Amino acid sequence: MNDQGTREDAELRRAWAAANAADAAERGRQARPQAPADRDENASAAPFWAAVLAVLLVPVAVLFGSLAPMAADSCGPDHCSRGLDNTLAMVQYCLFGTMIGTPVLLLASWLLPRRVRFATLRKCLAWSALFPPAVVILLTFGL
């Protein structure tokens, strides 16, 4: 009896293994091919949205930054406060950063390889491209 129970157990185990093997083979045939494990499928999301926001922010920053020196018209070039002069200098530096840095950072974020290991760097480059125009706009609001 013990020998019969052992044979039945062995047969059940083989039947269970065969059924699982058939199910695994069926799932393998139905599965569609996947991208390589290190490919980032959402690689263009951050550069795209940063570029869209840059298209909106850069013209406003250039306009405000170009008109910012008019804030010193009332006091003349020699009689303005040091704080106003410092703010205007910072606006001009950030305007230069807007014209040079923003396109370079966006281009770099688009050109990075589409791998998962570059995902954080790609996002940092894309979103940091928006800092110079945002700073120009915020500084001109404070004049």
Residue pairs with C-beta under 8 A, 6 or more apart in sequence:
35 41
38 115
38 116
38 117
39 114
39 115
39 116
40 114
40 115
40 116
40 118
40 119
40 122
42 119
43 112
43 114
43 119
43 122
44 110
46 109
46 122
46 123
46 126
46 127
47 106
47 109
47 110
47 122
47 126
49 126
50 106
50 109
50 126
50 127
50 129
50 130
51 106
51 110
51 126
53 130
54 102
54 106
54 129
54 130
54 133
57 130
57 133
57 134
57 137
58 98
58 102
58 133
60 133
60 137
61 94
61 95
61 98
61 132
61 133
61 134
61 136
61 137
62 95
62 98
62 99
64 136
64 137
64 140
65 91
65 92
65 94
65 95
65 98
65 136
65 140
66 95
67 140
68 88
68 91
68 92
68 139
68 140
68 143
69 88
71 84
71 88
71 143
72 80
72 84
72 85
72 88
75 81
75 84
84 143
87 139
87 142
87 143
88 143
90 135
90 139
91 136
91 139
91 140
94 132
94 133
94 135
94 136
94 139
95 132
95 136
97 132
98 132
98 133
98 136
101 129
101 132
102 129
102 130
102 132
102 133
103 129
105 125
105 126
105 128
105 129
106 125
106 126
106 129
108 125
109 122
109 123
109 125
109 126
109 129
112 118
112 121
112 122
112 125
